[in-house]
Amino acid sequence: MSNTSTANSPQMHNEKMLRLEKDKSKVNDPVLPYRQLVGKLQYLVSCTRPDIVNAVRCLGRHAGAYTKENFTSAKRVLQYLAGTRTYGLVYRRLSALQDGKLQLYAYSDADHANCPDTSRSISGHVLRLNN
């Protein structure tokens, strides 16, 4: 992956969730290792790369019935990872810990009925300690 093109984000800015493919003749090309790729990306999300969680969530939704468009989206996540391979989680000792002034910040967001198939909503949250 050292000479691959890179992407600035794991998903396109205006990318909508693709509908689940109903026509089974168009899905599950055995040549494409889609399920294996999504599984490896899910492992990265759980260990060190929370920045790709939404893109991988969308990809995992299609693991049972994937198309070439889904595989192209998965390759974009790989291109993003190639361009950000030095990124990772960093934990530092907080000076506020010594002062006893810890502050917890919480943020949440949700959309309403964004899923084109089920009209389910998606929500998320972030918790931060101090900065």
C-alpha positions as CSV (number, residue, x, y, z in Angstrom):
1,M,0.0,0.0,0.0
2,S,3.0,2.3,0.0
3,N,2.4,3.6,-3.5
4,T,-1.4,3.8,-3.5
5,S,-3.3,7.0,-3.9
6,T,-4.7,8.5,-0.7
7,A,-8.0,10.1,0.3
8,N,-8.7,13.0,2.6
9,S,-11.6,11.3,4.3
10,P,-12.9,7.8,4.7
11,Q,-16.2,8.7,3.0
12,M,-17.2,11.2,0.3
13,H,-18.7,14.3,1.9
14,N,-22.1,14.0,0.1
15,E,-22.2,10.2,0.1
16,K,-25.6,8.8,0.9
17,M,-26.2,5.4,2.4
18,L,-26.7,3.0,-0.5
19,R,-29.9,0.9,-0.5
20,L,-29.6,-2.7,0.3
21,E,-29.5,-4.6,-3.1
22,K,-32.7,-6.7,-3.5
23,D,-31.6,-8.3,-6.8
24,K,-29.4,-11.2,-5.7
25,S,-27.9,-11.6,-9.1
26,K,-26.0,-8.3,-8.7
27,V,-24.5,-9.1,-5.4
28,N,-21.8,-11.1,-3.6
29,D,-19.2,-11.3,-6.4
30,P,-16.9,-14.1,-5.1
31,V,-13.8,-12.4,-6.6
32,L,-14.2,-9.4,-4.3
33,P,-13.0,-10.1,-0.7
34,Y,-15.5,-7.6,0.7
35,R,-16.5,-9.4,3.9
36,Q,-12.8,-10.1,4.8
37,L,-12.0,-6.4,4.2
38,V,-14.9,-5.1,6.3
39,G,-14.0,-7.5,9.1
40,K,-10.4,-6.2,9.2
41,L,-11.6,-2.6,9.1
42,Q,-13.9,-3.4,12.1
43,Y,-10.9,-4.7,14.0
44,L,-9.1,-1.4,13.3
45,V,-12.1,0.6,14.6
46,S,-12.2,-1.4,17.8
47,C,-8.5,-1.1,18.5
48,T,-6.9,2.2,17.2
49,R,-8.9,4.0,14.5
50,P,-12.2,5.4,15.8
51,D,-12.0,8.0,13.0
52,I,-13.3,5.4,10.4
53,V,-16.2,4.1,12.6
54,N,-19.0,5.6,10.5
55,A,-17.6,4.6,7.2
56,V,-17.1,1.0,8.4
57,R,-20.6,1.0,10.0
58,C,-22.1,1.8,6.6
59,L,-19.9,-0.9,4.9
60,G,-20.9,-3.5,7.4
61,R,-24.5,-3.0,6.7
62,H,-23.9,-4.4,3.2
63,A,-21.9,-7.5,4.2
64,G,-24.7,-9.8,3.4
65,A,-25.4,-8.4,0.0
66,Y,-22.6,-6.3,-1.4
67,T,-22.0,-4.8,-4.8
68,K,-19.0,-3.3,-6.6
69,E,-20.0,0.1,-5.5
70,N,-19.8,-1.1,-1.9
71,F,-16.3,-2.5,-2.6
72,T,-15.3,0.8,-4.1
73,S,-16.4,2.6,-0.9
74,A,-14.3,0.1,1.1
75,K,-11.3,0.8,-1.0
76,R,-11.7,4.5,-0.3
77,V,-11.4,3.7,3.5
78,L,-8.1,1.9,2.7
79,Q,-6.9,4.9,0.7
80,Y,-7.7,7.1,3.7
81,L,-5.8,4.8,6.0
82,A,-2.8,4.8,3.7
83,G,-2.7,8.6,3.9
84,T,-3.1,8.7,7.7
85,R,-1.0,5.7,8.7
86,T,0.8,7.8,11.3
87,Y,-2.5,8.6,13.1
88,G,-3.4,6.8,16.2
89,L,-4.7,7.2,19.8
90,V,-2.5,9.2,22.1
91,Y,-2.9,9.2,25.9
92,R,-1.1,11.9,27.9
93,R,-1.1,12.6,31.6
94,L,-3.3,15.6,32.3
95,S,-2.0,18.4,34.4
96,A,-5.6,18.9,35.6
97,L,-5.4,15.4,37.1
98,Q,-2.8,16.7,39.6
99,D,-4.9,19.8,40.3
100,G,-8.1,17.7,40.8
101,K,-9.9,19.8,38.2
102,L,-11.2,17.2,35.8
103,Q,-14.1,18.1,33.5
104,L,-16.2,15.8,31.5
105,Y,-17.6,17.0,28.2
106,A,-20.3,15.1,26.3
107,Y,-21.6,15.7,22.8
108,S,-24.3,13.8,20.9
109,D,-25.9,14.0,17.5
110,A,-28.6,12.2,15.6
111,D,-30.3,12.2,12.3
112,H,-33.9,11.4,11.7
113,A,-34.9,8.4,9.5
114,N,-31.7,8.5,7.4
115,C,-31.7,4.8,6.4
116,P,-33.3,4.5,3.0
117,D,-34.5,0.9,3.7
118,T,-35.8,1.0,7.2
119,S,-36.1,4.8,8.0
120,R,-34.2,4.2,11.2
121,S,-32.3,7.0,12.8
122,I,-28.6,7.0,13.6
123,S,-27.2,8.5,16.7
124,G,-23.7,8.9,18.2
125,H,-21.9,10.4,21.1
126,V,-18.5,11.5,22.2
127,L,-17.2,11.9,25.8
128,R,-14.1,13.9,26.4
129,L,-12.1,14.4,29.6
130,N,-10.8,18.0,29.9
131,N,-9.6,19.2,26.4
